[in-house]
Amino acid sequence: MKPQKIWKSFQEQLDLLDERELVIEDKKNALGYLKKIGYYRLSGYLYSFRQIDEENPKNRLDNFISGSRFEDVKALYLFDKKLRQLALDALERIEIAL
C-alpha cells in the first residue's frame, strides 16, 4: 500500500515547490494563489513543467524543468479558467437556442 502524504501548510507547500526548483519571483503572491486555488488543483498545471524521466519517458520527475516559473503555471491556470468559462457560456447559449 502506498504511504499517505503528510499534511503540509501553505508555506510548506510553497517551500516544496521552491526546493523542486520552480522559480518563484513573488513568494507572497504565490502563497496567495496556493491558498486560493489549492496545491492539489494547481498540481495538474504544474505537471507539464516537471522534468521527464529519461529512464521512463512516460513518467515525470518531481523537479521542474530549468527556468520553469510559478508565473507561467499561474498564467496557464488562468487561461484554462477563462477557456472553461467561455465554453460553458457557449454551451448555455446553445441550450437556450434549442
Phi, psi and omega in degrees: 000136181290134180295145179289150178281143180279138179299139177228142175291168178300320179295319178294324177296316178297318178298322179297317177298319178296317178298328181273012171073030170278129181285121180238101185282322181240092186296325180295315179296316180297320178297319177299319178292322176299318179293323183283315186267318184096144183296318184299313180294319181293334183299331176296326179277333177288332188306313184290349179265355181280150180295145177277137178286115182295329180286329179219087187302348177281347181254159176245147175276170179285328182284155183267155175299139181307131178090357178294133185240146176301323180300324178291321177296316179297318179297320177296317177300312182294322176298314180296320179298314180296318179298317177298317180297317179295319180295317179293323177297316179296320179297319178298318179297321178294315179301316181294321181292334180278000000 
